[in-house]
């Protein structure tokens, strides 16, 4: 999604939050109209969602009869994952997924979804002011030592976007970019990943995401490689002025981009971790997870 290599914020989520905060209302509208106006492309996007669970697997549901309440903590500043819509209602992929998890576990009456500032989530969970966090937190070794995590329910890939006016080289997919100038944001996970995955690219490092995308529009680079969550919305939005298109991929790498989106929980409640795994597995099996993906990612992550 985009980070300094030395930072535990693997996807650069803090910077992304600041950049997209003003766009929450637009994402809300997009989510509402996606199925109506983009049926073909949206359905294709949903069909490309990689399965994170084995459809043949049936996980046991733990007994949650003693659970007093389930407070799921999130934020309101990270669309399309979690944001406040035009009416102020909590919305987003994570928020709707949290509601579906509660319904699947048949504990709707015990479920509360509570927004907090991003930098307060870990302390709130550790301090017992919530039972789970669903806010797009990247799983890191340090967090693994302090918290438990559900199985990932979707990965966030790296993607290429190319300028439509660029002359492509011979070959297919990323090979067509061999020797061509391709933009990356300096000192990010995507820059490091591109160096390893695509050594034949002529990488051009930019100081910021905005500078990289301006360089792409102006033809300073033929393509860019970056966050697979952010780039599809840029391509489909006004900022791109229809200059560019997604190209090749997606590319997933746990080493560079982390394990994917998971639910973060306290270490002392293995039954609740198992309950989230069971619910997520069932939502993937019955298609509800794919339906949410279609709604909030009509242009596709994959």
Rosetta blueprint (number, residue, H / E / L):
1 X L
2 X L
3 X L
4 X E
5 X L
6 X L
7 X L
8 X L
9 X L
10 X L
11 X L
12 X L
13 X H
14 X H
15 X H
16 X H
17 X H
18 X H
19 X H
20 X H
21 X H
22 X H
23 X H
24 X H
25 X H
26 X H
27 X H
28 X H
29 X H
30 X H
31 X H
32 X H
33 X H
34 X H
35 X H
36 X H
37 X H
38 X L
39 X H
40 X H
41 X H
42 X H
43 X H
44 X H
45 X H
46 X H
47 X H
48 X L
49 X L
50 X L
51 X L
52 X L
53 X L
54 X L
55 X L
56 X L
57 X L
58 X L
59 X L
60 X L
61 X L
62 X L
63 X L
64 X L
65 X L
66 X L
67 X L
68 X L
69 X L
70 X E
71 X E
72 X E
73 X E
74 X E
75 X L
76 X L
77 X E
78 X E
79 X L
80 X L
81 X L
82 X E
83 X E
84 X E
85 X L
86 X L
87 X L
88 X L
89 X L
90 X E
91 X E
92 X L
93 X H
94 X H
95 X H
96 X H
97 X H
98 X H
99 X H
100 X H
101 X H
102 X H
103 X H
104 X H
105 X L
106 X L
107 X L
108 X H
109 X H
110 X H
111 X E
112 X E
113 X E
114 X E
115 X E
116 X L
117 X L
118 X H
119 X H
120 X H
121 X H
122 X H
123 X H
124 X H
125 X H
126 X H
127 X L
128 X L
129 X L
130 X L
131 X L
132 X E
133 X E
134 X L
135 X L
136 X L
137 X L
138 X L
139 X L
140 X L
141 X H
142 X H
143 X H
144 X H
145 X H
146 X H
147 X E
148 X E
149 X E
150 X L
151 X L
152 X L
153 X L
154 X E
155 X L
156 X L
157 X L
158 X E
159 X E
160 X E
161 X E
162 X E
163 X E
164 X L
165 X L
166 X L
167 X L
168 X L
169 X L
170 X L
171 X L
172 X L
173 X H
174 X H
175 X H
176 X H
177 X H
178 X L
179 X L
180 X L
181 X E
182 X E
183 X E
184 X E
185 X E
186 X L
187 X L
188 X E
189 X H
190 X H
191 X H
192 X H
193 X H
194 X H
195 X H
196 X H
197 X H
198 X L
199 X L
200 X L
201 X L
202 X E
203 X E
204 X E
205 X E
206 X E
207 X L
208 X L
209 X H
210 X H
211 X H
212 X H
213 X H
214 X H
215 X H
216 X H
217 X H
218 X L
219 X L
220 X L
221 X L
222 X L
223 X E
224 X E
225 X E
226 X E
227 X E
228 X L
229 X L
230 X H
231 X H
232 X H
233 X H
234 X H
235 X H
236 X H
237 X L
238 X H
239 X H
240 X H
241 X L
242 X L
243 X L
244 X E
245 X E
246 X E
247 X E
248 X E
249 X E
250 X E
251 X E
252 X L
253 X L
254 X H
255 X H
256 X H
257 X H
258 X L
259 X L
260 X L
261 X E
262 X L
263 X L
264 X E
265 X E
266 X E
267 X L
268 X L
269 X L
270 X H
271 X H
272 X H
273 X H
274 X H
275 X H
276 X H
277 X H
278 X H
279 X H
280 X H
281 X H
282 X H
283 X H
284 X H
285 X H
286 X L
287 X L
288 X H
289 X H
290 X H
291 X H
292 X H
293 X H
294 X H
295 X H
296 X H
297 X L
298 X L
299 X L
300 X L
301 X L
302 X L
